[in-house]
Amino acid sequence: GATVTLDALADVLPWVDCFLPNDEEALHLTGERDPYTQAQRFLDAGCGTVVITMGSHGSLLMDAQHRIEAGTFNVDVVDASGSGDAFAGGFIAGLLEGWPMEHTLRFASGMGASACTALGCNAGLFNRAQADAFLQTHDLSMRIIHRNYHES
């Protein structure tokens, strides 16, 4: 297939509020393996917020104010198909609700986890009530680092 590089997105990224690649996509776009370096490259290219999903290794959110490292919810994984799309849908829901980024990331992680609990892309997906109940009873490890302007 065609190789896409960060240069190909240079005209687009300054107009992108939130970019949600997975770690493999971010590797192909940046040539970098480290998720922090990947995210910083997207931010440097003008993107507002970057969330890199890393499957069983959780997710990383970076913007001008935060670096948030999130783990994963402990669920019995049957099939991870569709989990990235479910994560993205949960993230969009949080943005539309106007939630703080850490709550948005937690909700997105819960939606991604729900997709893993049944065979196929959407059989296990939570509805809103199920997601809210799940989040009340399950912990997600999260580390929030507030960035400053002097940090590279």
N, C-alpha and C positions, 0 to 999 in steps of 0.2 A: 504494500500500500504506500501511499504518499506520506512523506515525512513532513510533519508540521513542526515549525519551530516557533519560539517566542516572537521572533521577528515578524512572522506572519500575522501575529495578533497585536502588534505594536499600535496600529491605528484604532483598534477596537477597545483594548483594555482601559484606556482612560475614561471610557464611557460606561464601563462595567462596575456596578455597585458591589455585586457579590459574585465570585467565581468559585465553583465547587468541583474541581477536578479530583479524581482519585490519584493515588500515589503513582500508579503506572502512567496515567495520562500526563501528570506533572513531570515525570521523568522524560517522557518523549518531547514535551514542550520546552523544557529548560536544559536537558542534558545533565541535570543534577540529581543525585540519589537522596540527599538529605532533605527531609520535608521542610525544615526551617529555611534552608537556602532556597528551595523551590518557592516557598511562599513569599520570601523577601524579593525574589526576582519578579514575581507577579505584581507585588506592591510597587516596586521600583518602576515597573512599566506603566503604572498609573491606575491599577485596579484598586477599588476602595477597601474591600474585604475579601480575603481568600480563606477558603476552608478546604483542606486536603483530607480526604477520607483514606484510611489505611486499613480497611477490613478489620481483622481481629486485633489490630494494633491501635484502634481508635481513630481519633481525628485531631486535627490541628487547625485552629482559627487564628488568623493574624490580621490586624488592621493597624491603623496609626496609634490606637490607644491600648490595645490588648495583644497578648499572646495567650491563647487558651488551649491547653492540652487536655483532651478528654479521653478516657478509657472506653471500654465497652460495657454494656449491660450483660449480666450473666444470664443467658438464655440457652436452652437446648437447641443447637443449630441443626436444622434438618436440610435446608437448602438456602444458600446465600443469594440466589438469583433475585434480582429486583431490590436488594437492600440499599444500593446506592441511590436509586430513584426514590425509594421510600424516605431515605435520609433527606434528599433534596426537597421532597414535598413537605416534610416536617419542618425543614429550615425555612422554606417559603411561608409556611403557616405562621411561624414565629415572627418573621419579618412583618407580615400583614397585621399581626396582633400588636406589633410595636414592643415586643418583649426585649429585655436586656439580652445581649449576645450570649451570656452563659446559659440563660433559660432556653433561648432559641436552640443552642447547640445540644442541650440536654434533651429537649423535645425531639429534635431531629434524630439523635442517637437512639431514642426509644422507638421511633418509627422505623428506623433502619433495622433495629433488633427484631421488631415484630415480623418483618418480612422474612427473617431467617427461620421462623418457627414452624413453617409448613412448606410442603412441596409446591414449587411454582413461584411466580413473581409476586402474586398478591393475595394468595389464600390466607396467609397469616396476618395481614395488615390490620392494625388496630383502627377502630373508629375513634372519635375524639374522647368519648367517655371511657373507653378501654385504655387509651393512652394516658389520660389523666389518672386513672386508678393505678396503672402500672407505675407511673412516675412517683406516686405517693408511697409505694411499697418497695421500690428498688433503688439502690444507690448507684451512682456513676462517679468514678474517680475523676476529679477535675482539678487542674492546677492553673491558676490565673496569674499572669504576670502583667503588671501595668507598665507599658512602655513609655519611655520619655524621648524627647526629640534628639537627645545626644547619643542615643543608642543606634548602632549601625544595623 
